[in-house]
Amino acid sequence: MTERVPKKFFEHLEGTDGLYEVRVEFQSNIFRIFCCFDEGKVVVLFNGFQKKSQKTPQEEIDKALKIKAEYFEESKSRKL
């Protein structure tokens, strides 16, 4: 997937164990949506926010990682 979508719109966040950032620009606003792959087939979207600075806020990354962990924990319990 990452080789088909330009880095301007979709990028892996270093040091986050599979967390990606989707970048969307609408009018003069820039939005970010965190996501990951589930078994390489499904893209799971998590939290999003309006980006107002160059650096992605750590609290938004932490929130996405928490949601991701909850998603996979719940997914694992459904398969049992």
Residue pairs with C-beta under 8 A, 6 or more apart in sequence:
1 10
1 37
1 43
2 10
2 11
2 12
2 20
8 23
9 22
9 23
9 24
10 20
10 21
10 22
10 23
11 20
11 21
11 23
12 18
12 19
12 20
13 19
13 20
13 21
13 34
13 56
13 61
16 61
16 65
17 65
18 36
18 37
18 68
19 34
19 35
19 36
19 61
19 64
19 65
19 68
20 34
20 35
20 36
20 37
21 32
21 33
21 34
21 35
21 56
22 32
22 33
22 34
22 35
22 45
23 30
23 31
23 32
24 30
24 31
24 32
24 33
25 31
29 50
30 50
30 51
31 48
31 49
31 50
31 51
32 48
32 49
32 50
32 51
32 56
32 60
33 45
33 46
33 47
33 48
34 45
34 46
34 47
34 48
34 60
34 61
34 64
34 67
34 68
35 43
35 44
35 45
35 46
36 43
36 44
36 46
36 68
37 43
37 44
38 44
38 71
38 72
38 75
44 68
44 71
46 63
46 64
46 67
46 68
46 71
47 60
47 63
47 64
47 67
49 57
49 60
